[in-house]
Every structure is written in structure tokens, then in C-alpha cells.
């Protein structure tokens, strides 16, 4: 259980699935096989983490092709330095740390993030039954407003929100990923929540209700 599970980790769009997360023992076995030159183990390790990593990176850089490049770069850097990796830590935390560094370098080079989020390309989970079309449109608009607010956060705040809610990491693990003190991570989480709260206060009551509905479905 994460440090702040009592918060429900609710945000429009839900949380990342946990069914495919490997056990610590199995992950360590895979890493040892990769170190021994087992290419099948390498492919399996990539398959176990690529979807969650891409979801995180895409939200950080907001560009499909750039996200693919960042993920490829992160995996190459991780496997290139695998001999120095300590199995005392989770491979996913280490991998996300590498990917976050690559994201920050690209963001700093660009200085300004642009582009619209294509929410139609994201798994919706909404019903396709007759009569649900209007509700689905309202829910999609509310989800878009939530993620638009998230996108306006600073990169560290955005990463903190994504890792906490979407990837269910503890504040301690997030601190390791974004390489900041635990107290700073908690401060980022608090400030990001406050900023999102301020952003969402501009919604009308109908949209706010849709956000609440999304949060309830996510919980």
C-alpha cells in the first residue's frame, strides 16, 4: 500500500493497471538472465514496462514520436548500465528515473511545450450503449479539462502527479525517480493539488459533476 492510499489516488482517467507488474523476485531473475546475455529475457523485461513507461513519457512530452524516442533512449541507457543496477531497488523505479532525466533534457531544450492532447486515442472505458453518447461527450470534455490542467503544471509537479495517481508510486519512490528530497516531493504534490483545485474551480457545475463521476469510476 502506498503512503497516501487514503487519498484514493483519483484523477480523471483512472490509474495504471497493476495486473502486469512483475513480482520483485521474478524481475530480479529476468535481470540476471539479461546480464547473462539472454535476449528473450531482455524482450520480456521491455514488454513488462514499455506501456507504463510510454504512458508516463507521453504525458510529459505530449508528442507521440518524441515519446517513442525517449522510451527507446531510456531502455538503451538502462540496459547499457545494467551491470551497475542494484536489485535492492525496483527496475521500474530506476527505468522511470532514466526516462525522467531524458524528458527534462528535451523539455529544457524546447523551453515551451505545445500541441493538443488527443483524448480520442486514449482508452475511454465509456459505455457504447444507446443513450450514453451525451454522457460520454460530457465525460470526455471533463477529462480533457482535467488533463489540460495537469499539462500546465511544472515538469516536476506534473511528474509527481502522474507517478502518484497514474502509476501508484509512493512519495519515497517518486523522490527517487525525480531525484529530489522526499519533503520536496510532498511539497510538489501539495502545490500541484492546489493548482489543479484552482484550475478546476472555473468549471461549471455540470463539468465538475463529470469530474466527480470520473473519479468515482477510477476509485
N, C-alpha and C positions, 0 to 999 in steps of 0.2 A: 504493500500500500504506500502511495506517495505521501510526502509530508503534509500536503494540504488537500487530501482527498475529500475532506469535509466540504470543500468549496464546490464539489460536484464537477469541476472542470468542464463547465458548459459554455459553449460558444457556438455561434451559427455554423453548421456544417458537421458538428459532432467531433468525435475523437478518432484517431487512427485505430484500425483493428489490431487486436493483440494475438489473434489465433496463430499467426505465422512467426511470432517471436520465438527464437530457439532457446532451449534451456542453456544455462551457463556451462554445464558440463559438455553438452553436445557442441556448443560453439567453440569451446576450448579444443575439443577433439578435431574439429574442422580446421582450426588454425594450425594445429600441429601437423595435420596432413598437408596443408598448403605449404608450410615451411619445408616439408619433405619433398615437395615437387608434385603433389597430387593435383592435377588440373581440374579433375571432376570436383574435388573439394572446393577449389577456388571458385568455380562456376556456381556451386551451391551456396557458398558464402555471399557471393554477389546477389544471387536470386533472393536470398533471405532478407537483404537490406535495401535493395535498389528502389523498391516502390516507396517506402517510407522516406528514404533519403531524397528521392526526386520530389516528393510532395513538399518537403521542408525547403529544399533549394529553390523550387519553382516559386514558392510564396515569397522568398527573399529577393529573387532577381526579376520575377514577373516576366520571364521570356522563356518559351519552351526550348528553343535551340540552345540558348545560353545555359539553361538549367541542365540540359543533357551534357554540355561541355564541362560544367562544374562537377557533375556527378562522376563523369569519366576521369577527370583530373583528380578528384578526391580518392577514387578507388585506386588509381595508378600510384598516387602518393602513399596510400595506406599499404598496399601490397609491396611497394618498393622499400618501405621501412618496417615491414612486418617482423623482421628479426629483432627490432628494438621494442616491440609491443609487449607489455606485461599483461599476462592473463589474469592478474589480480583485478583488472578493470574489464568492463564490458567492451567488446569490439565496437558495438554500435555507438557508444559514447565517444570513443576515440575517432571513429569514422565521421561522426557529426562534427567533431571539433575541427577536423581537417577541412571538411566541406564548408564550415562556417568561416574559416580563415580565407578560403578561396573566394567565397561570396563577398566578404568585406573588401578584399583587394579589388574585386571587379566594381563593387559599388563606389569605392573611393575613386577609382579611375573615371567612372561615368559621372559621379557627383550628383546626378539627377536621375531618378527613376521615372520612366514614362511608360505609357501603354495601358490598355484597358484589360480587365480580368474577364476571361471568357467563362462565365459560370455554367454555361450550357455544356461545356466539356467536362465538368466535374460530376461525379456520381451524385444524383439528386436524392434518391430514396423516396421521392414523392409518388403518390398513387397515380396510376394512369386510368383509373376507373372513371366512367362518365360522371360529370358533376364536380370533379375535383380540379378542373382546369383553372378556374378563377383562384382557388386557394393556392394552387401550385404557382401561379404567376405572382401572387402576393408574397408567398414564401420565398420565391426566387429573388424578388426585389428586396425583401428584408435581408436575405442572406448577402446579397450584393452590397447593401449598405453597411452591414457588419464588417465584411472583409475589406471594403473600401476604407473604413475607419482604421482597421488593422494596418493596411498598407501605408497609412500616413504616420504611423509610429516611427521612431528612430530605429535603425537596424538592430541594436541590442534589445530594445523593448519588443520589437516585432519577433525576434528570435526567441525571447523569453516566453512571450505569449504562445507562440506556435509549439515550442517544445513542452510547455507546461500543459496546455489544453489538448493539442492535437496528438502529441506523442507521449503524453502522460509521464514525463520525466519529473523527478524530484528536483527541488531547488538546488540541492547539492550536485546532482548530475548536470544540471543546466550550467552551474558555475564552472564545472569542468569543461563543458563544451565551448562556452563563450569566453572562457579564461578570465573570469572576473571573480572577486571575492563573493562569498555567499551572501553577505549583507547587501552588496551592490545588486545582486540578482533579485533579492527580495524587494529592494527599493524599485528596481525596474518593473517588477510585477505589479507593485502597488501603484506606481505612476501610470503604467500602461492601462490598468483597470480604470483609474480615474479619468484618463484621457478618453478612453472608449465610452465611459459613462457620460462624459460631457458631449461627445460626438453624437451619441445615440439619443440624448435628450431633445435633439432637434427633430426627431421623428414624430410623425403624427401618431395618434393612439392606435390606429389600425396596424401600422407598420410595427409599432412596439409590441403589439399582441402577437404578431407573426414571429418576432424575435423570441418572445417567451415560448411560443409553441415549438420553435426550432430547438431551443434549449431543453425543453421537456423531452422532446424526442431523442436528443443527444444523451440525456441522462438515463 
